[in-house]
Amino acid sequence: MKRLFKYKYPKLTLLVLLVVVAYFIFTNSSIQILIQQGINQYIWAFIGGLLFSFGFTTPFAIGIFLNLHQVNPFLVAAIGGLGAMLSDNVIFALIRFSFMDEFQRLERTHPAKLLEKEIKVHFHKKVRNYLLFVFAGIVIASPLPDELGVMMLAGLTSIKQKIFSVISFLFNSFGILVMLLIGRVM
């Protein structure tokens, strides 16, 4: 099927458009009042956490979190971290269930073997594991799409889901807390 028109960057354009839409939604005073005085703000924190993990919903999560400035930021971060952990576990299960065959095929390709060889030459096994977990944790803690960090842990390690849940909760909670504290300063 032929496309009506070719556009080089549809996903990036959609992401930028969603950021702009989220900005206009969350700078609207009616929306701010709804979040600050509507349903319990801690429920909003959980909803924000659910949205924080997915690339295209992160701008809306940030908008929700930045409007929760009348409550305890540590509690908001913990509740948001629980929501994000739940979303990350859904991503984790999907990757483990439906992507593992592709990861195994990818491991057998020449570029993957070459990359693995270079990494093994330059880094001891423990260092490699720490770097992988640190990098995945940074991605999970940041507003970047968690799918990338979850994919690294689910596809490149044999991590158990319980351990992954703890890592996801800690890094997401930390990322949300940093964002809340920066938002309060601004």
Backbone bond lengths (Angstrom), bond angles and torsions (degrees), N, CA, C in turn:
res aa  C-N    CA-C-N  psi(-1)  N-CA   C-N-CA  omega(-1)  CA-C   N-CA-C  phi
1 M - - - 1.444 - - 1.523 108.69 -
2 K 1.316 115.50 129.27 1.456 121.07 -177.56 1.530 110.08 -85.64
3 R 1.324 115.05 135.57 1.456 119.79 178.64 1.513 110.16 -75.19
4 L 1.318 115.72 149.35 1.455 121.55 -179.05 1.525 111.02 -64.38
5 F 1.316 117.18 -42.68 1.459 121.52 175.44 1.519 108.59 -148.87
6 K 1.327 114.42 154.49 1.462 119.33 179.79 1.525 108.71 -97.27
7 Y 1.305 114.27 132.62 1.453 120.37 176.82 1.509 106.92 -132.79
8 K 1.322 116.07 128.13 1.457 120.88 -169.67 1.526 114.33 -71.72
9 Y 1.323 118.32 -35.65 1.468 121.04 -173.25 1.530 111.99 -129.42
10 P 1.321 118.74 63.93 1.473 118.91 -176.91 1.529 113.79 -67.42
11 K 1.326 118.27 -36.76 1.469 120.27 -177.28 1.524 111.23 -72.13
12 L 1.331 116.60 -42.32 1.468 119.23 178.05 1.525 110.80 -65.47
13 T 1.318 116.54 -38.52 1.460 120.37 177.72 1.524 110.22 -63.57
14 L 1.321 116.87 -42.94 1.462 120.75 177.68 1.526 110.73 -61.81
15 L 1.322 117.46 -41.58 1.461 120.98 179.09 1.529 110.78 -62.61
16 V 1.322 117.71 -45.80 1.470 121.34 178.52 1.527 110.01 -62.97
17 L 1.322 116.58 -41.94 1.462 120.94 178.15 1.532 110.79 -61.28
18 L 1.325 117.40 -41.46 1.466 120.95 178.39 1.526 111.90 -65.86
19 V 1.327 117.23 -35.88 1.469 120.66 176.10 1.527 109.63 -63.00
20 V 1.331 116.79 -44.80 1.467 121.22 179.56 1.531 110.21 -63.89
21 V 1.326 117.33 -45.56 1.470 121.16 178.84 1.528 110.13 -61.25
22 A 1.329 117.37 -45.17 1.467 120.82 179.01 1.524 110.68 -61.02
23 Y 1.326 117.12 -39.84 1.467 120.81 178.75 1.530 110.12 -59.90
24 F 1.328 116.33 -48.69 1.463 119.36 -178.69 1.533 112.09 -67.48
25 I 1.303 116.96 -35.80 1.469 119.53 178.03 1.524 110.41 -64.97
26 F 1.325 116.97 -47.98 1.461 119.74 -171.83 1.523 113.96 -86.48
27 T 1.332 118.38 -5.24 1.463 119.78 170.36 1.526 110.55 -94.53
28 N 1.311 117.49 -3.86 1.460 122.98 175.84 1.529 108.00 -73.93
29 S 1.317 116.42 126.32 1.468 119.80 -175.51 1.530 112.17 -63.60
30 S 1.318 118.39 -30.49 1.471 120.28 178.48 1.525 111.06 -65.08
31 I 1.315 116.59 -41.56 1.464 120.94 178.81 1.526 109.79 -66.97
32 Q 1.331 116.49 -41.64 1.461 119.83 178.87 1.526 111.01 -60.65
33 I 1.326 116.61 -42.07 1.466 120.47 178.69 1.525 110.27 -65.10
34 L 1.343 116.80 -41.58 1.464 120.80 178.96 1.525 110.85 -58.73
35 I 1.328 117.05 -44.96 1.463 120.55 -178.78 1.523 111.12 -70.68
36 Q 1.333 116.38 -41.38 1.454 119.46 -174.82 1.525 113.38 -78.65
37 Q 1.343 117.41 -26.13 1.460 118.44 -176.05 1.519 113.15 -129.83
38 G 1.315 117.22 0.45 1.463 120.56 -179.63 1.513 110.21 -78.17
39 I 1.323 115.88 -127.98 1.463 119.12 178.36 1.527 109.12 -62.12
40 N 1.278 116.24 165.20 1.461 121.76 -178.55 1.534 110.76 -47.21
41 Q 1.316 116.49 130.74 1.466 120.72 -177.19 1.519 112.41 -63.40
42 Y 1.310 117.53 -25.23 1.461 119.41 178.61 1.530 111.01 -73.35
43 I 1.324 117.07 -27.15 1.469 119.69 172.38 1.523 109.27 -67.41
44 W 1.337 116.55 -39.84 1.472 120.27 175.26 1.524 110.25 -61.29
45 A 1.327 116.88 -37.23 1.472 120.02 178.59 1.526 110.31 -62.37
46 F 1.328 117.21 -41.50 1.466 121.11 178.71 1.529 110.35 -65.71
47 I 1.334 116.75 -44.06 1.471 120.72 178.02 1.525 109.85 -61.75
48 G 1.337 116.42 -43.41 1.464 120.05 176.64 1.516 111.62 -59.18
49 G 1.324 116.69 -40.01 1.464 120.83 177.36 1.513 112.16 -63.19
50 L 1.328 116.80 -42.19 1.466 120.10 177.11 1.527 110.82 -58.49
51 L 1.331 116.15 -39.88 1.466 121.05 -177.79 1.527 112.73 -79.68
52 F 1.329 117.44 -21.14 1.467 122.52 -174.74 1.525 112.61 -64.93
53 S 1.309 118.02 -25.11 1.464 121.65 -173.28 1.521 114.42 -83.19
54 F 1.302 117.69 -23.78 1.462 120.43 -174.29 1.523 110.17 -99.17
55 G 1.317 116.23 132.77 1.456 122.16 -174.17 1.515 115.16 -50.50
56 F 1.320 117.42 -47.09 1.457 119.91 -174.18 1.523 113.36 -83.69
57 T 1.316 119.10 -8.51 1.462 120.89 177.80 1.530 112.18 -107.02
58 T 1.322 117.15 -4.59 1.469 120.83 -179.79 1.529 112.93 -57.53
59 P 1.355 120.19 -41.90 1.474 118.10 178.91 1.530 112.91 -58.03
60 F 1.330 117.15 -34.77 1.460 120.34 178.91 1.529 110.79 -72.00
61 A 1.324 116.98 -36.74 1.466 120.86 176.30 1.524 110.16 -62.79
62 I 1.319 116.37 -43.96 1.467 120.30 179.26 1.525 109.86 -61.77
63 G 1.334 116.84 -42.70 1.462 120.36 177.31 1.515 112.07 -59.29
64 I 1.319 116.68 -42.42 1.471 120.43 178.22 1.525 109.94 -63.69
65 F 1.330 117.11 -49.51 1.467 120.05 -176.75 1.527 112.15 -62.57
66 L 1.317 117.15 -39.48 1.461 119.27 -178.21 1.527 112.33 -71.19
67 N 1.319 117.76 -14.77 1.460 121.16 175.47 1.525 112.74 -94.05
68 L 1.307 117.51 0.59 1.470 121.51 179.26 1.527 110.13 -100.38
69 H 1.313 116.70 55.58 1.464 119.01 -175.12 1.522 113.57 -95.22
70 Q 1.324 118.42 2.66 1.464 120.21 179.32 1.529 112.80 -99.54
71 V 1.318 116.72 5.31 1.465 120.17 -176.39 1.527 109.93 -122.73
72 N 1.319 115.70 169.65 1.460 122.49 -179.05 1.537 110.22 -63.38
73 P 1.341 118.37 117.23 1.470 120.12 -176.82 1.530 113.29 -64.77
74 F 1.321 117.47 -29.92 1.465 120.00 180.00 1.534 110.77 -69.97
75 L 1.324 115.82 -39.30 1.462 119.76 177.70 1.532 110.83 -70.28
76 V 1.332 116.46 -40.92 1.471 120.45 176.71 1.528 109.81 -60.67
77 A 1.338 116.97 -42.85 1.471 120.59 179.90 1.526 110.87 -63.15
78 A 1.330 117.07 -41.05 1.470 120.02 179.95 1.530 111.20 -67.16
79 I 1.327 116.78 -43.72 1.472 119.79 -179.94 1.527 110.12 -68.58
80 G 1.332 116.70 -42.56 1.466 119.98 175.65 1.517 111.38 -62.39
81 G 1.337 116.34 -37.50 1.467 120.56 177.05 1.518 112.15 -62.47
82 L 1.336 116.82 -35.83 1.471 120.33 176.14 1.529 111.04 -64.63
83 G 1.335 116.12 -43.90 1.466 119.65 178.06 1.516 111.69 -62.92
84 A 1.339 115.91 -43.74 1.467 120.14 179.06 1.524 111.02 -65.61
85 M 1.337 116.86 -37.72 1.465 120.55 177.85 1.530 110.44 -62.37
86 L 1.322 116.62 -40.07 1.462 120.35 178.15 1.531 110.40 -61.78
87 S 1.326 116.65 -46.30 1.469 120.21 177.94 1.521 111.27 -63.10
88 D 1.325 116.76 -43.09 1.469 120.20 179.37 1.527 111.53 -62.58
89 N 1.327 117.15 -35.54 1.467 120.02 177.96 1.524 111.70 -67.06
90 V 1.323 116.86 -33.85 1.468 120.04 174.57 1.524 109.35 -64.38
91 I 1.339 116.63 -45.80 1.466 120.93 178.24 1.529 109.89 -61.61
92 F 1.331 116.47 -45.03 1.468 122.20 -179.58 1.527 110.79 -57.41
93 A 1.329 116.29 -47.98 1.468 120.45 -178.93 1.527 111.03 -64.01
94 L 1.327 116.92 -40.84 1.467 120.11 178.63 1.523 111.30 -63.21
95 I 1.322 116.16 -42.97 1.467 119.57 -179.58 1.521 110.08 -66.02
96 R 1.320 117.12 -46.31 1.466 120.10 179.76 1.527 111.56 -63.07
97 F 1.323 116.65 -36.38 1.458 120.55 -175.87 1.527 112.43 -79.09
98 S 1.329 116.95 -42.86 1.461 117.86 -169.76 1.523 115.71 -113.78
99 F 1.320 119.05 -9.78 1.461 119.67 -176.14 1.522 113.78 -108.73
100 M 1.317 118.20 -12.00 1.466 120.13 -172.40 1.521 112.87 -60.26
101 D 1.325 118.01 -36.99 1.463 119.32 178.79 1.527 111.02 -62.89
102 E 1.336 116.83 -36.99 1.463 119.69 178.39 1.530 111.29 -71.44
103 F 1.335 117.42 -37.35 1.462 119.62 176.37 1.527 110.44 -61.96
104 Q 1.318 116.29 -41.03 1.468 119.82 179.52 1.525 111.18 -66.02
105 R 1.331 117.88 -38.78 1.472 120.54 175.72 1.523 110.55 -66.60
106 L 1.330 116.28 -40.51 1.461 121.15 -179.35 1.523 111.29 -63.36
107 E 1.331 117.46 -37.56 1.467 121.48 178.82 1.520 112.24 -60.43
108 R 1.318 117.87 -26.36 1.460 122.00 -177.50 1.528 113.17 -89.07
109 T 1.338 118.14 -1.19 1.464 119.91 179.60 1.525 110.24 -79.83
110 H 1.318 115.65 157.16 1.464 121.13 -178.07 1.537 112.43 -61.15
111 P 1.346 119.94 -48.72 1.471 118.77 179.80 1.533 112.98 -59.91
112 A 1.320 117.13 -38.66 1.469 119.96 179.86 1.520 111.04 -66.60
113 K 1.332 116.78 -41.64 1.467 120.24 178.22 1.524 110.60 -64.71
114 L 1.325 116.81 -40.04 1.462 121.48 179.05 1.531 110.70 -63.78
115 L 1.321 116.60 -45.63 1.461 121.29 178.62 1.528 110.76 -62.55
116 E 1.320 116.60 -43.78 1.465 121.01 179.03 1.529 110.81 -61.58
117 K 1.324 116.75 -40.89 1.466 120.93 179.33 1.529 110.62 -63.59
118 E 1.326 117.10 -44.83 1.468 121.01 179.59 1.528 111.44 -62.68
119 I 1.297 116.37 -42.05 1.463 120.24 179.82 1.525 110.56 -65.75
120 K 1.332 116.78 -41.45 1.468 120.24 179.49 1.523 111.44 -64.99
121 V 1.330 117.02 -34.63 1.464 120.88 179.95 1.526 110.53 -67.57
122 H 1.328 117.16 -39.33 1.465 120.79 -171.73 1.530 114.95 -94.26
123 F 1.326 117.88 -18.01 1.460 119.62 -175.56 1.527 111.01 -133.42
124 H 1.320 115.51 136.31 1.463 121.98 173.48 1.536 108.04 -67.02
125 K 1.323 117.45 155.38 1.469 121.80 -175.39 1.529 112.55 -56.37
126 K 1.334 117.57 -44.61 1.462 119.98 179.98 1.529 110.77 -62.91
127 V 1.325 116.40 -41.52 1.465 120.74 179.50 1.528 109.61 -63.61
128 R 1.331 116.79 -42.44 1.474 120.84 178.28 1.523 110.51 -58.53
129 N 1.326 116.15 -46.33 1.468 119.62 -179.65 1.524 111.66 -63.98
130 Y 1.329 117.03 -44.89 1.460 119.91 178.23 1.522 111.04 -60.64
131 L 1.331 116.86 -45.37 1.463 120.14 179.90 1.525 111.54 -61.17
132 L 1.323 116.64 -41.65 1.463 120.49 178.87 1.527 110.60 -62.28
133 F 1.325 116.83 -46.51 1.463 120.29 -179.25 1.530 111.33 -67.29
134 V 1.328 117.50 -39.69 1.467 120.47 179.12 1.523 110.31 -65.47
135 F 1.324 116.89 -46.80 1.460 119.97 -179.50 1.529 110.66 -63.35
136 A 1.327 117.23 -45.46 1.469 120.65 178.22 1.528 110.27 -62.20
137 G 1.328 117.23 -39.94 1.461 121.02 178.57 1.512 112.57 -63.89
138 I 1.325 116.95 -40.34 1.465 120.70 177.84 1.524 110.06 -63.37
139 V 1.323 116.63 -42.95 1.468 120.23 178.43 1.528 109.98 -63.15
140 I 1.325 117.34 -42.51 1.466 121.15 -179.64 1.528 110.73 -66.59
141 A 1.323 118.26 -39.21 1.464 121.52 -178.61 1.523 112.42 -72.18
142 S 1.307 117.18 -28.79 1.461 121.05 -175.55 1.528 110.85 -82.15
143 P 1.330 116.29 168.26 1.467 119.09 174.84 1.535 113.49 -72.54
144 L 1.313 117.57 1.75 1.465 119.92 174.91 1.526 108.96 -64.73
145 P 1.325 117.17 157.32 1.473 118.82 179.45 1.532 111.69 -59.17
146 D 1.326 116.43 125.28 1.468 121.88 179.84 1.519 112.35 -64.68
147 E 1.324 116.22 -19.61 1.458 119.44 -177.74 1.526 111.56 -53.07
148 L 1.331 116.85 -38.53 1.463 121.24 -178.88 1.531 111.09 -65.51
149 G 1.322 117.55 -50.00 1.465 120.89 179.73 1.515 112.46 -64.83
150 V 1.330 116.11 -40.61 1.465 120.03 178.74 1.524 109.85 -65.39
151 M 1.330 116.37 -40.50 1.464 120.36 179.68 1.524 110.72 -62.63
152 M 1.333 116.94 -39.28 1.468 119.59 178.88 1.526 110.33 -62.83
153 L 1.317 116.97 -44.71 1.464 119.54 -177.70 1.525 112.24 -74.05
154 A 1.329 117.06 -39.79 1.467 119.95 -177.61 1.521 111.75 -75.13
155 G 1.331 116.47 -34.55 1.454 119.28 -174.93 1.512 115.18 -94.47
156 L 1.324 117.51 -28.08 1.462 120.51 -174.01 1.521 113.60 -104.87
157 T 1.317 117.53 -4.90 1.464 120.38 179.71 1.525 108.96 -130.92
158 S 1.309 114.95 171.52 1.469 119.33 175.27 1.528 109.39 -108.06
159 I 1.321 116.23 36.27 1.458 122.12 -177.54 1.532 110.39 -62.91
160 K 1.314 115.54 140.52 1.463 120.93 177.04 1.529 108.72 -80.98
161 Q 1.323 116.14 150.89 1.458 120.10 -175.48 1.529 112.33 -62.15
162 K 1.336 118.91 -33.86 1.468 120.92 178.93 1.530 110.76 -64.26
163 I 1.330 116.48 -44.00 1.471 120.70 178.58 1.521 109.36 -65.24
164 F 1.332 116.01 -42.89 1.461 120.06 177.88 1.528 110.55 -58.61
165 S 1.325 117.13 -41.51 1.467 121.12 -179.58 1.524 111.26 -60.16
166 V 1.322 116.70 -42.78 1.468 120.64 178.90 1.527 110.16 -63.97
167 I 1.326 116.77 -46.06 1.470 121.09 179.21 1.524 110.00 -61.07
168 S 1.320 116.76 -45.79 1.459 121.71 -179.85 1.526 111.12 -60.40
169 F 1.328 116.64 -46.73 1.463 120.29 179.95 1.525 111.28 -60.63
170 L 1.327 116.63 -48.33 1.467 120.33 -176.98 1.525 111.89 -62.97
171 F 1.331 116.92 -48.84 1.461 119.36 -177.64 1.526 111.97 -68.98
172 N 1.333 118.05 -41.30 1.465 119.73 178.24 1.522 111.15 -64.63
173 S 1.325 116.97 -43.22 1.468 120.32 178.86 1.524 110.55 -61.28
174 F 1.330 116.57 -42.80 1.465 120.19 178.63 1.530 110.40 -63.08
175 G 1.325 117.45 -45.62 1.465 120.92 179.73 1.518 112.18 -61.74
176 I 1.320 116.75 -41.50 1.465 120.85 178.92 1.525 110.14 -67.15
177 L 1.327 117.54 -41.33 1.464 121.13 178.78 1.527 110.99 -61.72
178 V 1.314 117.36 -45.50 1.472 120.63 178.38 1.523 110.04 -59.34
179 M 1.336 116.69 -44.52 1.459 120.70 179.53 1.527 110.78 -62.52
180 L 1.331 117.45 -43.16 1.463 121.03 178.91 1.523 111.46 -62.35
181 L 1.326 116.50 -43.57 1.469 119.90 -178.96 1.524 111.26 -67.47
182 I 1.322 117.53 -39.27 1.473 120.43 175.83 1.528 109.54 -64.21
183 G 1.339 116.67 -41.46 1.463 120.75 179.08 1.515 112.74 -62.41
184 R 1.312 117.59 -33.25 1.469 120.84 178.89 1.521 111.99 -72.69
185 V 1.324 116.41 -30.49 1.465 120.54 179.86 1.529 110.33 -73.04
186 M 1.310 115.97 -33.80 1.476 120.19 -175.73 1.490 112.98 -77.70
